[in-house]
């Protein structure tokens, strides 16, 4: 699957304090956040490469209203302890992107309250405005928000590279299963080194094309 120079966007999924930080809400309810922290070095490298080469970057965040009226079945049935602990409340430190990846001015941030970054958000219109036809996707968690977003991207005819070394899940088996599932039809799973090698190439072509116009 070849990515296009003018139309590739880096999408960083839910790299938030609540998921990754030792003092975040997921750690507070006993989830093994150290497993998710494995995605951080790769995401940081991808973000640095994208910024150096002028590739657009979009961050997503899992965010709830303060009263959790938008929490749905995830909060009611699966993780009620998250609401009790004040997890991912809009405007909170818990909902913020981790400091190591903090968005810069002009970089888009998409807030969502469901696993897919396309569901009930302006992500699709942002991508259309950028002229995007290809995504490089990283972040957490592999089998929930990453996979759901990748599946929805394919259904919008977007080409997707999923960077296996820059995604993570609480459970290693679920992580590996999700990568296999996505790689079957929904995107191409690539190594971190391959993505890092490709980004400067895309950037050079994009700049060359802009200079030719």
Secondary structure, 3 states (H helix, E strand, C coil): CCCCCCCEEEEEECCEHHHHCCCCHHHHCCCCHHHHHCCHHHHHHHHHHHHHCCCEEEEEEECECCCCCCCHHHHHHHCHHHHHCCCCECCCCCCCECHHHCCCCCCEEEEECCCCCCCCCCHHHHHHHCCCCEEEEEEECHHHHHHHHHHHHHCCCCEEEEEEEEEECCCHHHHHHHHHHHHHHHCEEECHHHHHHHHHHHHHHHHHHHHHC
